């Protein structure tokens, strides 16, 4: 692993992504009146955390900067695809409306925080110049 991958900003990006997925699972369970137990959150969140892990392997392998919106797009796609496939094969259900809601929420969070962070960085650089 090179120093670039171990940088504080990359570690923060990974943590932010995991928080997005956990937040998704928590909100989903709460909105359906399901218990927010550790086991329930683990069952709901695991397929999407696996998808997120696949996405991180891809962005590291392809060397996409973790803070770019394109990294968020790769992470979003892998999280949705792997998450839904795992849910299907574990009998958790993949209704079309669920796929749409999941895709929208995860796009807004996994891509969204990167777009906002980039805009803040650009604004800061402009102020310094």
C-alpha positions as CSV (number, residue, x, y, z in Angstrom):
1,X,0.0,0.0,0.0
2,X,1.4,3.4,-0.9
3,X,1.3,6.5,1.3
4,X,-1.5,7.9,-0.8
5,X,-3.9,5.2,0.2
6,X,-3.1,5.5,3.8
7,X,-3.5,9.3,3.9
8,X,-5.9,10.8,6.5
9,X,-8.2,12.1,3.7
10,X,-8.6,8.6,2.2
11,X,-9.3,7.1,5.7
12,X,-11.9,9.8,6.3
13,X,-13.5,9.1,3.0
14,X,-13.8,5.4,3.8
15,X,-15.3,6.2,7.2
16,X,-17.7,8.7,5.6
17,X,-18.8,6.0,3.1
18,X,-19.4,3.4,5.8
19,X,-21.4,5.9,7.8
20,X,-23.6,6.6,4.7
21,X,-24.3,2.9,4.3
22,X,-25.0,2.4,8.0
23,X,-27.3,5.5,8.0
24,X,-29.1,4.0,5.0
25,X,-29.7,0.7,6.8
26,X,-30.8,2.5,10.0
27,X,-33.2,4.8,8.3
28,X,-34.6,2.0,6.3
29,X,-35.2,-0.2,9.3
30,X,-36.7,2.7,11.3
31,X,-39.0,3.7,8.5
32,X,-40.5,0.2,8.4
33,X,-40.9,-0.1,12.2
34,X,-38.2,-2.7,12.4
35,X,-36.1,-3.1,15.6
36,X,-32.8,-1.2,15.5
37,X,-30.9,-4.0,17.2
38,X,-27.3,-4.7,16.3
39,X,-28.3,-8.0,14.6
40,X,-31.1,-6.3,12.6
41,X,-28.7,-3.6,11.4
42,X,-26.1,-6.2,10.6
43,X,-28.6,-8.2,8.5
44,X,-29.8,-5.1,6.7
45,X,-26.5,-3.4,6.2
46,X,-24.2,-6.2,5.4
47,X,-25.1,-6.6,1.7
48,X,-24.5,-3.0,1.1
49,X,-21.3,-2.9,3.1
50,X,-20.0,-5.8,1.0
51,X,-20.9,-3.8,-2.1
52,X,-19.1,-0.8,-0.7
53,X,-16.0,-3.0,0.0
54,X,-16.1,-4.2,-3.7
55,X,-16.3,-0.5,-4.8
56,X,-13.3,0.4,-2.6
57,X,-11.3,-2.5,-4.1
58,X,-12.2,-1.1,-7.6
59,X,-11.2,2.5,-6.9
60,X,-8.0,1.5,-5.3
61,X,-7.1,-0.9,-8.1
62,X,-8.0,1.5,-10.8
63,X,-6.4,4.4,-8.8
64,X,-9.4,6.7,-8.7
65,X,-8.8,9.5,-6.2
66,X,-11.1,8.7,-3.2
67,X,-12.4,12.2,-2.9
68,X,-13.5,12.6,-6.5
69,X,-17.2,12.3,-7.5
70,X,-16.2,9.6,-9.9
71,X,-15.1,7.5,-7.0
72,X,-18.4,8.1,-5.4
73,X,-20.1,6.9,-8.6
74,X,-18.2,3.7,-8.7
75,X,-18.9,3.1,-5.0
76,X,-22.6,3.9,-5.5
77,X,-22.9,1.4,-8.4
78,X,-21.0,-1.4,-6.7
79,X,-23.0,-0.8,-3.4
80,X,-26.3,-1.0,-5.2
81,X,-25.5,-3.9,-7.5
82,X,-23.7,-6.1,-5.0
83,X,-26.1,-5.1,-2.2
84,X,-29.2,-6.1,-4.2
85,X,-27.7,-9.3,-5.5
86,X,-26.7,-10.4,-2.0
87,X,-30.2,-9.4,-0.7
88,X,-31.8,-11.4,-3.5
89,X,-29.8,-14.5,-2.7
90,X,-30.4,-14.2,1.1
91,X,-34.1,-13.8,0.6
92,X,-34.3,-10.3,1.9
93,X,-36.3,-8.9,-1.0
94,X,-35.5,-6.5,-3.8
95,X,-38.7,-4.7,-4.7
96,X,-38.4,-2.2,-7.5
97,X,-39.4,0.7,-5.2
98,X,-36.7,-0.4,-2.7
99,X,-34.1,-0.4,-5.5
100,X,-35.1,3.1,-6.5
101,X,-35.1,4.5,-2.9
102,X,-31.8,2.8,-2.2
103,X,-30.2,4.1,-5.4
104,X,-31.4,7.6,-4.8
105,X,-30.3,7.7,-1.1
106,X,-26.9,6.2,-1.8
107,X,-26.3,8.4,-4.8
108,X,-27.1,11.5,-2.7
109,X,-24.8,10.4,0.1
110,X,-21.9,8.6,-1.5
111,X,-21.6,11.0,-4.4
112,X,-23.1,14.0,-2.7
113,X,-20.6,14.4,0.1
114,X,-17.8,14.3,-2.4
115,X,-19.4,17.0,-4.5
116,X,-19.9,19.2,-1.4
117,X,-16.3,18.6,-0.2
118,X,-14.9,19.5,-3.6
119,X,-17.0,22.7,-3.8
120,X,-15.8,23.7,-0.3
121,X,-12.2,23.0,-1.3
122,X,-12.5,25.1,-4.5
123,X,-14.1,28.0,-2.6
124,X,-11.3,27.9,0.0
125,X,-8.6,28.0,-2.7
126,X,-10.3,30.9,-4.4
127,X,-10.4,32.9,-1.1
128,X,-6.7,32.3,-0.6
129,X,-5.8,33.4,-4.1
